[in-house]
Amino acid sequence: MSARILAAAALWSTIGVASVWGRDYIWLAFFRSIVAAAAAAALRAPANRAGLVPGLLLGGLFSAYPAAALFAGVGPAAYLLYTAPLWTTTALALWGERPSRADLAGVALVVAAVAVVLLASLHGEISPIGVAAGLASGAFYGLYIATARRLAKAGREKAASLGAMIYTPLVTAPLALAYFATFHKSPTPTAVAAGLYMGIFTTLVPYILFASAVGRVGGARASVIASVEPVLAAVWGALLFGQIPGVYTLVAYGLITAATLLALSNK
């Protein structure tokens, strides 16, 4: 079962690779969301209002993450995604869930990592646009986690997962239409192929793998195994695109990894 979770993490780690390959992040997000929504409908996901907010947040994530991979690099994009605990903890605190000391320590590490990433941007290690897109992806992901957690506590797990995927085109389709109307740029065959790959192999397949194994492996252990995702993404970025992180970027990697492990140990 651990192998399934590791396989899911390995597939998730290729999102940035597919983004760099497909190039056009607007169309990538659109095709990924269409595939995800179609798959969710085929699997008879519950189409109710409970999935709307998490679906909109996932749509935002689908749009921001490829942009981060293109402008910041595959590795930095994956690690910036893991700034999510900052937003999850903040949202849950606003909803009345008191954060633990470990939660607050994790948030402090993430804030420090963000500061280091900004320094990396000032020193030319990471594109400012990539940093902004990466932080946006972390915010969307963190708020999605917080929303999904509240739905899960109410016994509506499917509304937060497959049920949410149905609504992701509500974000990506208007963006694609506005993009086409403004720039008259149709999707290239490569963008279509990359978007379909992301919809199937970085969304549907890893979700099935993770969901089929997490019950037996346990949530905490599954999360620890899945946290190899940004490490693998950094490896792909270095091997495939020569994206070697600078000193500030490596420090940020370490801080985000520490925050992730601290959050997982608190589960």
Secondary structure, DSSP 8 states (H G I E B T S, - for coil): -HHHHHHHHHHHTTHHHHHHHH--HHHHHHHHHHHHHHHHHHTT---SGGGHHHHHHHHHHHHHHHHHHHHH-HHHHHHHHTTHHHHHHHHHHHTT----HHHHHHHHHHHHHHHHHHHHHHTTSS-HHHHHHHHHHHHHHHHHHHHHHHHHHTT-HHHHTHHHHTTTHHHHHHHHHHHHHHH-----HHHHHHHHHHHIIIIIHHHHHHHHHHHHH-HHHHHHHHTTHHHHHHHHHHHHH-----HHHHHHHHHHHHHHHHHHHT-
